[in-house]
C-alpha cells in the first residue's frame, strides 16, 4: 500500500487530547515506519495524573520516562522486563500521558516484518504484530527511537481511508492493576 492510499497524516492537535480519547481514536489508523505500514488494532491508554499506578509517569519524571513529560506526538520507547521494547506515543493536554501501541495488522512490508520477527511464511498473519514487544520487533523499533516525532521523519500516523471498514472498538479495564 502506498502511503497516499492511507488517510491524511495526523496533526499535533490530534495528540493534544486525553490519552484515553486518543487511544480509542487511533484504532483503524495507519502507523508508518519507513516503508512499513500497519493498521492499529489495539492500544492501551496511560494517564499520569496520579490516579493510574500502571503509568510510567505515576511517580514523577525520571531519566527513563522523561519523554512522557514532553510535548505530544513523540515516541516513548522503553525495554520491558529487560527483553522486549514497547512503544508509546505521548499525548494529552497536560503531560505525562501516553498510549501503548499493543497490536496491529500488516498493510505493507509483511515479508520484512515476518523476517524481523523470525517467523515463517506459514505463521498466521495475526501473530506478526500481536503484543507490544512483537509490534516493536516487527517494525524494528528500539531505544534509539525514544523521543522521535511522529509528525516528521520516518514515523507517522495517518487517519483511516474513507473506504476503510470501521472497527468496532471495545473498551476494558486493566487486568492485574
Residue, then its C-alpha position, 0 to 999 in steps of 0.5 A: x500500500x502506498x502511503x497516499x492510499x492511507x488517510x491524511x497524516x495526523x496533526x499535533x492537535x490530534x495528540x493534544x487530547x486525553x490519552x484515553x480519547x486518543x487511544x480509542x481514536x487511533x484504532x483503524x489508523x495507519x502507523x508508518x515506519x519507513x516503508x512499513x505500514x500497519x493498521x492499529x488494532x489495539x492500544x492501551x491508554x496511560x494517564x499520569x495524573x496520579x490516579x493510574x499506578x500502571x503509568x510510567x509517569x505515576x511517580x514523577x519524571x525520571x531519566x527513563x520516562x522523561x519523554x512522557x513529560x514532553x510535548x505530544x506526538x513523540x515516541x516513548x520507547x522503553x525495554x520491558x522486563x529487560x527483553x522486549x521494547x514497547x512503544x508509546x506515543x505521548x499525548x494529552x493536554x497536560x503531560x505525562x500521558x501516553x498510549x501503548x501501541x499493543x497490536x496491529x495488522x500488516x498493510x505493507x512490508x509483511x515479508x520484512x516484518x515476518x523476517x524481523x520477527x523470525x517467523x515463517x511464511x506459514x505463521x498466521x498473519x495475526x501473530x506478526x504484530x500481536x503484543x507490544x514487544x512483537x509490534x516493536x520487533x516487527x517494525x524494528x523499533x528500539x531505544x534509539x527511537x525514544x523521543x522521535x516525532x511522529x509528525x516528521x521523519x520516518x514515523x507517522x500516523x495517518x487517519x483511516x481511508x474513507x473506504x476503510x471498514x470501521x472497527x468496532x472498538x471495545x473498551x476494558x479495564x486493566x487486568x492485574x492493576 
